[in-house]
Amino acid sequence: TTPNKELIISIDLNLKKARFLEDHQIYHHVIFPAAGFIELTIASLKQLKESGGIFFENMNCLKALEIKNSNQSIQVLITEEKNGIYVLKYYSNENNHEDWILHAEVKTYFTDSL
């Protein structure tokens, strides 16, 4: 966590280890699927609360996340806004450059029913 009560989850993504992503291409560029952001959301939020449902609100895919053969880092930044509403932002960084690129964001909250 950070001083602002943010949780950062880091993931290293490499096409050599995730070959199934090679089939998700647009004009010969491997693109991380939107469903992958949904899966990252669920996995990230389960670290906060293991049971119950998750309600998604306003998921925005802002910029395609191209996956290249080099190591690519993805960070999920989770911030609690108010009353149990969480905002998750997905950033990538290729080859440890200083600039992080925002690819998607979603507002979520937990629910006891599905």
C-alpha positions as CSV (number, residue, x, y, z in Angstrom):
1,T,0.0,0.0,0.0
2,T,1.0,3.6,-0.4
3,P,0.6,6.5,2.1
4,N,-2.7,7.5,0.3
5,K,-4.2,4.1,1.1
6,E,-3.7,2.9,-2.4
7,L,-2.9,-0.7,-3.2
8,I,-0.5,-1.5,-6.1
9,I,-0.4,-4.9,-7.6
10,S,2.4,-5.6,-10.1
11,I,2.3,-8.2,-12.8
12,D,5.1,-9.2,-15.2
13,L,3.7,-10.2,-18.6
14,N,5.7,-11.9,-21.3
15,L,4.5,-13.5,-24.5
16,K,6.9,-16.4,-24.1
17,K,5.1,-17.4,-20.9
18,A,1.5,-16.4,-22.0
19,R,1.4,-17.9,-25.5
20,F,-2.4,-18.1,-25.5
21,L,-2.4,-14.3,-25.9
22,E,-0.7,-14.6,-29.3
23,D,-4.1,-15.4,-30.9
24,H,-5.5,-12.0,-29.8
25,Q,-4.1,-9.8,-32.6
26,I,-5.1,-6.7,-34.5
27,Y,-3.0,-6.0,-37.6
28,H,-0.3,-8.4,-36.4
29,H,0.0,-6.7,-33.0
30,V,-0.8,-8.8,-29.9
31,I,-3.3,-6.8,-27.8
32,F,-4.2,-7.6,-24.2
33,P,-7.9,-8.4,-24.3
34,A,-10.5,-6.4,-22.5
35,A,-11.6,-9.6,-20.8
36,G,-8.1,-9.7,-19.3
37,F,-8.7,-6.4,-17.5
38,I,-11.9,-7.8,-16.1
39,E,-10.0,-10.9,-14.9
40,L,-7.3,-8.7,-13.3
41,T,-10.1,-6.7,-11.6
42,I,-11.6,-9.8,-10.0
43,A,-8.2,-11.3,-9.0
44,S,-7.1,-7.9,-7.5
45,L,-10.3,-7.3,-5.6
46,K,-10.2,-10.8,-4.1
47,Q,-7.1,-9.7,-2.3
48,L,-9.3,-7.2,-0.4
49,K,-12.4,-9.4,0.1
50,E,-12.5,-13.1,-0.7
51,S,-16.3,-13.7,-0.8
52,G,-19.3,-11.9,-2.3
53,G,-19.9,-10.5,-5.7
54,I,-18.2,-7.6,-7.5
55,F,-20.3,-4.9,-9.3
56,F,-18.5,-3.2,-12.2
57,E,-19.5,0.3,-13.1
58,N,-18.0,2.4,-16.0
59,M,-15.2,0.3,-17.3
60,N,-13.2,2.4,-19.7
61,C,-10.6,1.0,-22.1
62,L,-8.5,4.1,-22.9
63,K,-5.6,2.8,-24.8
64,A,-4.8,-0.6,-26.3
65,L,-2.2,-2.6,-24.4
66,E,0.2,-4.1,-26.9
67,I,2.2,-7.1,-25.7
68,K,5.6,-7.5,-27.2
69,N,8.2,-10.2,-26.6
70,S,10.1,-8.1,-24.1
71,N,9.1,-8.1,-20.5
72,Q,6.2,-5.8,-19.8
73,S,5.1,-4.7,-16.4
74,I,1.4,-4.1,-15.6
75,Q,0.4,-2.3,-12.4
76,V,-3.1,-2.3,-11.0
77,L,-3.6,0.8,-8.8
78,I,-6.6,0.3,-6.4
79,T,-7.9,3.4,-4.6
80,E,-10.9,3.4,-2.3
81,E,-13.0,6.5,-3.1
82,K,-15.7,6.4,-0.5
83,N,-18.1,3.9,1.2
84,G,-16.5,0.9,-0.3
85,I,-16.3,2.1,-3.9
86,Y,-13.0,1.2,-5.5
87,V,-11.3,2.7,-8.6
88,L,-8.9,0.4,-10.4
89,K,-6.4,1.8,-13.0
90,Y,-4.3,-0.4,-15.2
91,Y,-0.9,0.9,-16.3
92,S,1.9,-0.7,-18.3
93,N,5.6,-0.2,-18.6
94,E,7.8,-1.8,-21.2
95,N,11.4,-2.6,-20.4
96,N,11.4,-0.6,-17.2
97,H,11.0,2.9,-18.8
98,E,10.1,5.7,-16.5
99,D,6.8,6.5,-18.2
100,W,3.7,4.4,-17.2
101,I,0.8,4.3,-19.7
102,L,-2.8,4.3,-18.5
103,H,-4.8,1.7,-20.4
104,A,-8.0,1.2,-18.6
105,E,-9.9,2.1,-15.5
106,V,-13.0,0.8,-13.7
107,K,-15.2,1.7,-10.7
108,T,-16.3,-1.2,-8.6
109,Y,-17.9,-2.2,-5.3
110,F,-18.6,-5.4,-3.5
111,T,-22.1,-6.8,-3.2
112,D,-23.4,-9.7,-1.0
113,S,-25.5,-11.0,-3.8
114,L,-24.7,-11.9,-7.4
